[in-house]
Amino acid sequence: QEMMSQARNESSGVKLEVNERPPSNSQTCFPSFQAIRLLVTTSTNLQKEIVESGRGAATTQEFYAKNSRWTEGLISASKAVGWGATQLVESADRVVLHTGKYEELIVCSHEIAASTAQLVAASKVKAEKSSRNLARLQECSRNVNEMAANVVASTKSGQEQIEEKDTMDFSGMSLIKLKKEEMETQVKVLELEKRLEGERVRLGELRKQHYVLAGGCEEAPEDGEARPAPAPRRGILKKPPIAQKP
């Protein structure tokens, strides 16, 4: 609320309108925080239920030690959800103060949705299918995903409002000036495309390292960006001419 008040004093025009519009301002993130809190609470209750039903005569510590792989997966997913929520808070604060980017909110929302799915999957491994806590956790997961989608939608809406107001008027330019601007823009486009390609390669390498450290290198994402296979294949396709030499 303090940041919103400060933003009102420092903003004007379109940015002020975007911040004040209920579907588009940073308050859209607040329901996400509440949904995440309920998700974590429900997950904790389900975890206790799983431990109590599965440990038998063993202690809680012995149960976790016996099921260390499952425990590590559950803890990893829980930390990822909490980290995503923290990043969403910080990103929302920066956007309100006009020091952050709208894209940060979108990325954080996607990360929270992915981590939530991982948390549910880890919980389902040990939970009984008839468990009420499991059903509640799945419902909380759907709610978190819905809130994350709302953040993404409202963020894109805010972006569009600002971009629509920032019109490009070239009516006062001469032919030479227009040609110069066109060439400079083409240079920028090529630079951005090259940078985009490099960032995609970097993202793929980061994802591969992430799965290695998380012990999930055998479960690469379906989008293919983090898969190591394509590069060797391109190398193999270039070698047949050498093999055909006498």
ChimeraX commands (.cxc) that place a marker at each C-alpha (Angstrom):
marker #1 position 0.00,0.00,0.00 radius 0.5
marker #1 position 2.88,2.37,0.77 radius 0.5
marker #1 position 4.41,1.64,-2.64 radius 0.5
marker #1 position 1.08,2.16,-4.39 radius 0.5
marker #1 position 0.75,5.54,-2.66 radius 0.5
marker #1 position 4.26,6.49,-3.71 radius 0.5
marker #1 position 3.54,5.34,-7.28 radius 0.5
marker #1 position 0.44,7.55,-7.41 radius 0.5
marker #1 position 2.52,10.58,-6.45 radius 0.5
marker #1 position 5.26,9.82,-8.97 radius 0.5
marker #1 position 3.07,8.57,-11.85 radius 0.5
marker #1 position 0.93,10.33,-14.35 radius 0.5
marker #1 position -0.93,9.65,-17.56 radius 0.5
marker #1 position -0.99,6.08,-18.83 radius 0.5
marker #1 position 1.21,4.55,-16.11 radius 0.5
marker #1 position -1.03,5.97,-13.41 radius 0.5
marker #1 position -4.09,4.63,-15.23 radius 0.5
marker #1 position -2.51,1.16,-15.49 radius 0.5
marker #1 position -1.61,1.09,-11.79 radius 0.5
marker #1 position -5.05,2.26,-10.71 radius 0.5
marker #1 position -7.07,-0.05,-12.97 radius 0.5
marker #1 position -8.28,-2.96,-10.76 radius 0.5
marker #1 position -7.69,-5.80,-13.25 radius 0.5
marker #1 position -4.26,-4.51,-14.21 radius 0.5
marker #1 position -2.56,-3.15,-11.12 radius 0.5
marker #1 position -0.21,-4.97,-8.73 radius 0.5
marker #1 position -3.10,-5.88,-6.42 radius 0.5
marker #1 position -3.78,-8.75,-8.83 radius 0.5
marker #1 position -0.81,-10.47,-7.18 radius 0.5
marker #1 position -2.36,-10.41,-3.68 radius 0.5
marker #1 position -4.83,-13.29,-4.29 radius 0.5
marker #1 position -1.89,-15.33,-5.60 radius 0.5
marker #1 position -0.05,-14.91,-2.30 radius 0.5
marker #1 position -3.12,-16.07,-0.36 radius 0.5
marker #1 position -3.57,-19.07,-2.67 radius 0.5
marker #1 position 0.10,-20.03,-2.29 radius 0.5
marker #1 position -0.12,-19.80,1.50 radius 0.5
marker #1 position -3.13,-22.12,1.53 radius 0.5
marker #1 position -1.31,-24.48,-0.85 radius 0.5
marker #1 position 1.71,-24.75,1.46 radius 0.5
marker #1 position -0.48,-25.24,4.54 radius 0.5
marker #1 position -2.47,-28.01,2.85 radius 0.5
marker #1 position 0.72,-29.64,1.60 radius 0.5
marker #1 position 2.09,-29.65,5.14 radius 0.5
marker #1 position -1.05,-31.37,6.44 radius 0.5
marker #1 position -0.83,-34.00,3.70 radius 0.5
marker #1 position 2.83,-34.57,4.45 radius 0.5
marker #1 position 2.03,-35.23,8.12 radius 0.5
marker #1 position -0.72,-37.63,7.06 radius 0.5
marker #1 position 1.66,-39.52,4.76 radius 0.5
marker #1 position 4.31,-39.84,7.46 radius 0.5
marker #1 position 1.84,-41.02,10.11 radius 0.5
marker #1 position 0.29,-43.65,7.84 radius 0.5
marker #1 position 3.57,-44.95,6.45 radius 0.5
marker #1 position 6.09,-44.93,9.25 radius 0.5
marker #1 position 4.57,-47.79,11.30 radius 0.5
marker #1 position 6.75,-48.37,14.34 radius 0.5
marker #1 position 9.52,-46.18,12.98 radius 0.5
marker #1 position 10.10,-42.60,14.03 radius 0.5
marker #1 position 9.44,-39.64,11.77 radius 0.5
marker #1 position 13.18,-39.18,11.20 radius 0.5
marker #1 position 13.56,-42.84,10.26 radius 0.5
marker #1 position 10.69,-42.55,7.79 radius 0.5
marker #1 position 12.34,-39.57,6.09 radius 0.5
marker #1 position 15.69,-41.38,6.04 radius 0.5
marker #1 position 14.11,-44.49,4.51 radius 0.5
marker #1 position 12.33,-42.40,1.88 radius 0.5
marker #1 position 15.10,-39.87,1.35 radius 0.5
marker #1 position 14.59,-39.54,-2.42 radius 0.5
marker #1 position 10.89,-38.72,-1.99 radius 0.5
marker #1 position 11.67,-36.36,0.90 radius 0.5
marker #1 position 14.25,-34.46,-1.14 radius 0.5
marker #1 position 11.81,-34.11,-4.05 radius 0.5
marker #1 position 9.07,-32.80,-1.78 radius 0.5
marker #1 position 11.36,-30.32,-0.03 radius 0.5
marker #1 position 12.76,-29.16,-3.37 radius 0.5
marker #1 position 9.26,-28.53,-4.74 radius 0.5
marker #1 position 8.16,-26.71,-1.58 radius 0.5
marker #1 position 11.22,-24.46,-1.65 radius 0.5
marker #1 position 10.62,-23.72,-5.34 radius 0.5
marker #1 position 7.05,-22.61,-4.61 radius 0.5
marker #1 position 8.19,-20.38,-1.76 radius 0.5
marker #1 position 11.03,-18.94,-3.82 radius 0.5
marker #1 position 8.66,-18.19,-6.69 radius 0.5
marker #1 position 6.27,-16.40,-4.34 radius 0.5
marker #1 position 9.12,-14.30,-2.93 radius 0.5
marker #1 position 10.26,-13.35,-6.41 radius 0.5
marker #1 position 6.69,-12.44,-7.36 radius 0.5
marker #1 position 6.45,-10.10,-4.36 radius 0.5
marker #1 position 9.72,-8.38,-5.23 radius 0.5
marker #1 position 8.83,-8.12,-8.92 radius 0.5
marker #1 position 5.41,-6.63,-8.11 radius 0.5
marker #1 position 7.07,-4.07,-5.84 radius 0.5
marker #1 position 9.50,-3.05,-8.57 radius 0.5
marker #1 position 6.75,-2.77,-11.18 radius 0.5
marker #1 position 4.70,-0.49,-8.90 radius 0.5
marker #1 position 7.76,1.75,-8.43 radius 0.5
marker #1 position 8.52,1.64,-12.18 radius 0.5
marker #1 position 11.94,0.07,-11.56 radius 0.5
marker #1 position 11.02,-3.43,-12.72 radius 0.5
marker #1 position 9.72,-5.14,-15.82 radius 0.5
marker #1 position 6.31,-6.61,-16.54 radius 0.5
marker #1 position 8.04,-9.66,-17.97 radius 0.5
marker #1 position 9.34,-10.51,-14.48 radius 0.5
marker #1 position 5.77,-10.98,-13.24 radius 0.5
marker #1 position 5.01,-13.31,-16.15 radius 0.5
marker #1 position 8.13,-15.43,-15.59 radius 0.5
marker #1 position 7.50,-15.65,-11.83 radius 0.5
marker #1 position 3.89,-16.74,-12.43 radius 0.5
marker #1 position 5.02,-19.48,-14.81 radius 0.5
marker #1 position 7.62,-20.67,-12.30 radius 0.5
marker #1 position 5.05,-20.82,-9.50 radius 0.5
marker #1 position 2.66,-22.85,-11.67 radius 0.5
marker #1 position 5.44,-25.30,-12.61 radius 0.5
marker #1 position 6.63,-25.66,-8.99 radius 0.5
marker #1 position 3.06,-26.21,-7.81 radius 0.5
marker #1 position 2.62,-29.04,-10.30 radius 0.5
marker #1 position 5.89,-30.57,-9.04 radius 0.5
marker #1 position 4.70,-30.31,-5.44 radius 0.5
marker #1 position 1.42,-32.07,-6.21 radius 0.5
marker #1 position 3.21,-34.79,-8.18 radius 0.5
marker #1 position 5.64,-35.44,-5.31 radius 0.5
marker #1 position 2.78,-35.60,-2.81 radius 0.5
marker #1 position 0.75,-38.02,-4.93 radius 0.5
marker #1 position 3.60,-40.56,-4.92 radius 0.5
marker #1 position 3.05,-41.45,-1.24 radius 0.5
marker #1 position -0.49,-40.24,-0.57 radius 0.5
marker #1 position -3.58,-42.44,-0.59 radius 0.5
marker #1 position -5.86,-41.79,-3.55 radius 0.5
marker #1 position -8.83,-41.38,-1.20 radius 0.5
marker #1 position -7.02,-38.82,0.99 radius 0.5
marker #1 position -9.05,-35.66,1.63 radius 0.5
marker #1 position -5.86,-33.67,2.08 radius 0.5
marker #1 position -4.71,-34.79,-1.36 radius 0.5
marker #1 position -8.01,-33.66,-2.87 radius 0.5
marker #1 position -7.65,-30.30,-1.09 radius 0.5
marker #1 position -4.05,-29.97,-2.33 radius 0.5
marker #1 position -5.15,-30.60,-5.92 radius 0.5
marker #1 position -7.88,-28.00,-5.53 radius 0.5
marker #1 position -5.35,-25.52,-4.11 radius 0.5
marker #1 position -3.07,-26.27,-7.03 radius 0.5
marker #1 position -5.79,-25.43,-9.52 radius 0.5
marker #1 position -6.50,-22.21,-7.61 radius 0.5
marker #1 position -2.83,-21.19,-7.66 radius 0.5
marker #1 position -2.63,-21.88,-11.39 radius 0.5
marker #1 position -5.75,-19.79,-11.95 radius 0.5
marker #1 position -4.31,-16.90,-9.91 radius 0.5
marker #1 position -1.01,-17.16,-11.80 radius 0.5
marker #1 position -2.89,-17.03,-15.10 radius 0.5
marker #1 position -4.73,-13.92,-13.89 radius 0.5
marker #1 position -1.42,-12.23,-13.09 radius 0.5
marker #1 position -0.09,-13.06,-16.57 radius 0.5
marker #1 position -3.29,-11.82,-18.24 radius 0.5
marker #1 position -3.44,-8.56,-16.27 radius 0.5
marker #1 position 0.27,-7.96,-16.83 radius 0.5
marker #1 position -0.09,-8.35,-20.58 radius 0.5
marker #1 position -3.11,-6.06,-20.45 radius 0.5
marker #1 position -1.03,-3.40,-18.71 radius 0.5
marker #1 position 1.71,-3.77,-21.29 radius 0.5
marker #1 position -0.75,-3.38,-24.15 radius 0.5
marker #1 position -2.27,-0.23,-22.62 radius 0.5
marker #1 position 1.13,1.44,-22.40 radius 0.5
marker #1 position 2.21,0.29,-25.87 radius 0.5
marker #1 position -1.04,1.47,-27.46 radius 0.5
marker #1 position -0.54,4.99,-26.06 radius 0.5
marker #1 position 3.06,5.09,-27.25 radius 0.5
marker #1 position 2.13,5.63,-30.90 radius 0.5
marker #1 position 4.73,6.03,-33.65 radius 0.5
marker #1 position 4.21,9.16,-35.71 radius 0.5
marker #1 position 6.52,9.43,-38.73 radius 0.5
marker #1 position 4.45,12.00,-40.63 radius 0.5
marker #1 position 6.96,14.80,-40.10 radius 0.5
marker #1 position 10.00,12.88,-41.37 radius 0.5
marker #1 position 11.66,13.38,-44.72 radius 0.5
marker #1 position 12.38,10.51,-47.11 radius 0.5
marker #1 position 16.07,10.45,-46.17 radius 0.5
marker #1 position 15.26,10.54,-42.45 radius 0.5
marker #1 position 12.77,7.69,-42.87 radius 0.5
marker #1 position 15.34,5.60,-44.75 radius 0.5
marker #1 position 17.94,6.22,-42.06 radius 0.5
marker #1 position 15.48,5.26,-39.32 radius 0.5
marker #1 position 14.53,2.14,-41.29 radius 0.5
marker #1 position 18.16,1.01,-41.60 radius 0.5
marker #1 position 18.86,1.68,-37.92 radius 0.5
marker #1 position 15.78,-0.30,-36.96 radius 0.5
marker #1 position 16.88,-3.20,-39.17 radius 0.5
marker #1 position 20.25,-3.20,-37.40 radius 0.5
marker #1 position 18.50,-3.29,-34.00 radius 0.5
marker #1 position 16.27,-6.16,-35.15 radius 0.5
marker #1 position 19.30,-8.21,-36.24 radius 0.5
marker #1 position 21.10,-7.46,-32.98 radius 0.5
marker #1 position 18.06,-8.48,-30.94 radius 0.5
marker #1 position 17.58,-11.67,-32.94 radius 0.5
marker #1 position 21.22,-12.63,-32.37 radius 0.5
marker #1 position 20.94,-11.82,-28.69 radius 0.5
marker #1 position 17.69,-13.80,-28.47 radius 0.5
marker #1 position 19.35,-16.84,-30.02 radius 0.5
marker #1 position 22.23,-16.58,-27.57 radius 0.5
marker #1 position 19.90,-16.22,-24.59 radius 0.5
marker #1 position 17.93,-19.30,-25.69 radius 0.5
marker #1 position 21.15,-21.32,-25.81 radius 0.5
marker #1 position 22.08,-20.01,-22.36 radius 0.5
marker #1 position 18.61,-20.90,-21.05 radius 0.5
marker #1 position 18.98,-24.43,-22.35 radius 0.5
marker #1 position 22.36,-24.86,-20.66 radius 0.5
marker #1 position 21.01,-23.45,-17.39 radius 0.5
marker #1 position 18.09,-25.87,-17.48 radius 0.5
marker #1 position 20.37,-28.83,-18.14 radius 0.5
marker #1 position 22.56,-27.87,-15.18 radius 0.5
marker #1 position 19.48,-27.36,-13.03 radius 0.5
marker #1 position 18.21,-30.88,-13.76 radius 0.5
marker #1 position 21.66,-32.33,-13.10 radius 0.5
marker #1 position 21.89,-30.64,-9.69 radius 0.5
marker #1 position 18.29,-31.56,-8.86 radius 0.5
marker #1 position 18.89,-35.19,-9.74 radius 0.5
marker #1 position 16.26,-35.06,-12.50 radius 0.5
marker #1 position 18.50,-35.13,-15.57 radius 0.5
marker #1 position 16.55,-38.10,-16.92 radius 0.5
marker #1 position 13.32,-36.06,-16.94 radius 0.5
marker #1 position 14.14,-33.25,-19.35 radius 0.5
marker #1 position 11.34,-30.79,-20.18 radius 0.5
marker #1 position 9.18,-31.43,-23.20 radius 0.5
marker #1 position 9.92,-28.09,-24.87 radius 0.5
marker #1 position 13.29,-29.45,-26.00 radius 0.5
marker #1 position 15.29,-26.37,-25.07 radius 0.5
marker #1 position 17.18,-28.15,-22.35 radius 0.5
marker #1 position 17.79,-31.39,-24.23 radius 0.5
marker #1 position 21.44,-32.05,-25.16 radius 0.5
marker #1 position 20.56,-34.22,-28.17 radius 0.5
marker #1 position 20.14,-31.68,-31.02 radius 0.5
marker #1 position 23.73,-30.39,-31.01 radius 0.5
marker #1 position 25.41,-33.83,-31.53 radius 0.5
marker #1 position 22.93,-34.66,-34.27 radius 0.5
marker #1 position 23.88,-31.56,-36.25 radius 0.5
marker #1 position 27.52,-32.52,-35.93 radius 0.5
marker #1 position 26.86,-36.05,-37.16 radius 0.5
marker #1 position 24.97,-34.82,-40.21 radius 0.5
marker #1 position 27.99,-32.81,-41.34 radius 0.5
marker #1 position 30.43,-35.75,-41.37 radius 0.5
marker #1 position 29.13,-38.15,-44.11 radius 0.5
marker #1 position 31.10,-36.38,-46.91 radius 0.5
marker #1 position 34.34,-37.19,-45.05 radius 0.5
marker #1 position 33.33,-40.81,-44.64 radius 0.5
marker #1 position 32.75,-41.14,-48.41 radius 0.5
marker #1 position 36.37,-40.30,-49.27 radius 0.5
marker #1 position 38.39,-43.27,-50.73 radius 0.5
marker link #1:1,2 radius 0.2
marker link #1:2,3 radius 0.2
marker link #1:3,4 radius 0.2
marker link #1:4,5 radius 0.2
marker link #1:5,6 radius 0.2
marker link #1:6,7 radius 0.2
marker link #1:7,8 radius 0.2
marker link #1:8,9 radius 0.2
marker link #1:9,10 radius 0.2
marker link #1:10,11 radius 0.2
marker link #1:11,12 radius 0.2
marker link #1:12,13 radius 0.2
marker link #1:13,14 radius 0.2
marker link #1:14,15 radius 0.2
marker link #1:15,16 radius 0.2
marker link #1:16,17 radius 0.2
marker link #1:17,18 radius 0.2
marker link #1:18,19 radius 0.2
marker link #1:19,20 radius 0.2
marker link #1:20,21 radius 0.2
marker link #1:21,22 radius 0.2
marker link #1:22,23 radius 0.2
marker link #1:23,24 radius 0.2
marker link #1:24,25 radius 0.2
marker link #1:25,26 radius 0.2
marker link #1:26,27 radius 0.2
marker link #1:27,28 radius 0.2
marker link #1:28,29 radius 0.2
marker link #1:29,30 radius 0.2
marker link #1:30,31 radius 0.2
marker link #1:31,32 radius 0.2
marker link #1:32,33 radius 0.2
marker link #1:33,34 radius 0.2
marker link #1:34,35 radius 0.2
marker link #1:35,36 radius 0.2
marker link #1:36,37 radius 0.2
marker link #1:37,38 radius 0.2
marker link #1:38,39 radius 0.2
marker link #1:39,40 radius 0.2
marker link #1:40,41 radius 0.2
marker link #1:41,42 radius 0.2
marker link #1:42,43 radius 0.2
marker link #1:43,44 radius 0.2
marker link #1:44,45 radius 0.2
marker link #1:45,46 radius 0.2
marker link #1:46,47 radius 0.2
marker link #1:47,48 radius 0.2
marker link #1:48,49 radius 0.2
marker link #1:49,50 radius 0.2
marker link #1:50,51 radius 0.2
marker link #1:51,52 radius 0.2
marker link #1:52,53 radius 0.2
marker link #1:53,54 radius 0.2
marker link #1:54,55 radius 0.2
marker link #1:55,56 radius 0.2
marker link #1:56,57 radius 0.2
marker link #1:57,58 radius 0.2
marker link #1:58,59 radius 0.2
marker link #1:59,60 radius 0.2
marker link #1:60,61 radius 0.2
marker link #1:61,62 radius 0.2
marker link #1:62,63 radius 0.2
marker link #1:63,64 radius 0.2
marker link #1:64,65 radius 0.2
marker link #1:65,66 radius 0.2
marker link #1:66,67 radius 0.2
marker link #1:67,68 radius 0.2
marker link #1:68,69 radius 0.2
marker link #1:69,70 radius 0.2
marker link #1:70,71 radius 0.2
marker link #1:71,72 radius 0.2
marker link #1:72,73 radius 0.2
marker link #1:73,74 radius 0.2
marker link #1:74,75 radius 0.2
marker link #1:75,76 radius 0.2
marker link #1:76,77 radius 0.2
marker link #1:77,78 radius 0.2
marker link #1:78,79 radius 0.2
marker link #1:79,80 radius 0.2
marker link #1:80,81 radius 0.2
marker link #1:81,82 radius 0.2
marker link #1:82,83 radius 0.2
marker link #1:83,84 radius 0.2
marker link #1:84,85 radius 0.2
marker link #1:85,86 radius 0.2
marker link #1:86,87 radius 0.2
marker link #1:87,88 radius 0.2
marker link #1:88,89 radius 0.2
marker link #1:89,90 radius 0.2
marker link #1:90,91 radius 0.2
marker link #1:91,92 radius 0.2
marker link #1:92,93 radius 0.2
marker link #1:93,94 radius 0.2
marker link #1:94,95 radius 0.2
marker link #1:95,96 radius 0.2
marker link #1:96,97 radius 0.2
marker link #1:97,98 radius 0.2
marker link #1:98,99 radius 0.2
marker link #1:99,100 radius 0.2
marker link #1:100,101 radius 0.2
marker link #1:101,102 radius 0.2
marker link #1:102,103 radius 0.2
marker link #1:103,104 radius 0.2
marker link #1:104,105 radius 0.2
marker link #1:105,106 radius 0.2
marker link #1:106,107 radius 0.2
marker link #1:107,108 radius 0.2
marker link #1:108,109 radius 0.2
marker link #1:109,110 radius 0.2
marker link #1:110,111 radius 0.2
marker link #1:111,112 radius 0.2
marker link #1:112,113 radius 0.2
marker link #1:113,114 radius 0.2
marker link #1:114,115 radius 0.2
marker link #1:115,116 radius 0.2
marker link #1:116,117 radius 0.2
marker link #1:117,118 radius 0.2
marker link #1:118,119 radius 0.2
marker link #1:119,120 radius 0.2
marker link #1:120,121 radius 0.2
marker link #1:121,122 radius 0.2
marker link #1:122,123 radius 0.2
marker link #1:123,124 radius 0.2
marker link #1:124,125 radius 0.2
marker link #1:125,126 radius 0.2
marker link #1:126,127 radius 0.2
marker link #1:127,128 radius 0.2
marker link #1:128,129 radius 0.2
marker link #1:129,130 radius 0.2
marker link #1:130,131 radius 0.2
marker link #1:131,132 radius 0.2
marker link #1:132,133 radius 0.2
marker link #1:133,134 radius 0.2
marker link #1:134,135 radius 0.2
marker link #1:135,136 radius 0.2
marker link #1:136,137 radius 0.2
marker link #1:137,138 radius 0.2
marker link #1:138,139 radius 0.2
marker link #1:139,140 radius 0.2
marker link #1:140,141 radius 0.2
marker link #1:141,142 radius 0.2
marker link #1:142,143 radius 0.2
marker link #1:143,144 radius 0.2
marker link #1:144,145 radius 0.2
marker link #1:145,146 radius 0.2
marker link #1:146,147 radius 0.2
marker link #1:147,148 radius 0.2
marker link #1:148,149 radius 0.2
marker link #1:149,150 radius 0.2
marker link #1:150,151 radius 0.2
marker link #1:151,152 radius 0.2
marker link #1:152,153 radius 0.2
marker link #1:153,154 radius 0.2
marker link #1:154,155 radius 0.2
marker link #1:155,156 radius 0.2
marker link #1:156,157 radius 0.2
marker link #1:157,158 radius 0.2
marker link #1:158,159 radius 0.2
marker link #1:159,160 radius 0.2
marker link #1:160,161 radius 0.2
marker link #1:161,162 radius 0.2
marker link #1:162,163 radius 0.2
marker link #1:163,164 radius 0.2
marker link #1:164,165 radius 0.2
marker link #1:165,166 radius 0.2
marker link #1:166,167 radius 0.2
marker link #1:167,168 radius 0.2
marker link #1:168,169 radius 0.2
marker link #1:169,170 radius 0.2
marker link #1:170,171 radius 0.2
marker link #1:171,172 radius 0.2
marker link #1:172,173 radius 0.2
marker link #1:173,174 radius 0.2
marker link #1:174,175 radius 0.2
marker link #1:175,176 radius 0.2
marker link #1:176,177 radius 0.2
marker link #1:177,178 radius 0.2
marker link #1:178,179 radius 0.2
marker link #1:179,180 radius 0.2
marker link #1:180,181 radius 0.2
marker link #1:181,182 radius 0.2
marker link #1:182,183 radius 0.2
marker link #1:183,184 radius 0.2
marker link #1:184,185 radius 0.2
marker link #1:185,186 radius 0.2
marker link #1:186,187 radius 0.2
marker link #1:187,188 radius 0.2
marker link #1:188,189 radius 0.2
marker link #1:189,190 radius 0.2
marker link #1:190,191 radius 0.2
marker link #1:191,192 radius 0.2
marker link #1:192,193 radius 0.2
marker link #1:193,194 radius 0.2
marker link #1:194,195 radius 0.2
marker link #1:195,196 radius 0.2
marker link #1:196,197 radius 0.2
marker link #1:197,198 radius 0.2
marker link #1:198,199 radius 0.2
marker link #1:199,200 radius 0.2
marker link #1:200,201 radius 0.2
marker link #1:201,202 radius 0.2
marker link #1:202,203 radius 0.2
marker link #1:203,204 radius 0.2
marker link #1:204,205 radius 0.2
marker link #1:205,206 radius 0.2
marker link #1:206,207 radius 0.2
marker link #1:207,208 radius 0.2
marker link #1:208,209 radius 0.2
marker link #1:209,210 radius 0.2
marker link #1:210,211 radius 0.2
marker link #1:211,212 radius 0.2
marker link #1:212,213 radius 0.2
marker link #1:213,214 radius 0.2
marker link #1:214,215 radius 0.2
marker link #1:215,216 radius 0.2
marker link #1:216,217 radius 0.2
marker link #1:217,218 radius 0.2
marker link #1:218,219 radius 0.2
marker link #1:219,220 radius 0.2
marker link #1:220,221 radius 0.2
marker link #1:221,222 radius 0.2
marker link #1:222,223 radius 0.2
marker link #1:223,224 radius 0.2
marker link #1:224,225 radius 0.2
marker link #1:225,226 radius 0.2
marker link #1:226,227 radius 0.2
marker link #1:227,228 radius 0.2
marker link #1:228,229 radius 0.2
marker link #1:229,230 radius 0.2
marker link #1:230,231 radius 0.2
marker link #1:231,232 radius 0.2
marker link #1:232,233 radius 0.2
marker link #1:233,234 radius 0.2
marker link #1:234,235 radius 0.2
marker link #1:235,236 radius 0.2
marker link #1:236,237 radius 0.2
marker link #1:237,238 radius 0.2
marker link #1:238,239 radius 0.2
marker link #1:239,240 radius 0.2
marker link #1:240,241 radius 0.2
marker link #1:241,242 radius 0.2
marker link #1:242,243 radius 0.2
marker link #1:243,244 radius 0.2
marker link #1:244,245 radius 0.2
marker link #1:245,246 radius 0.2
view
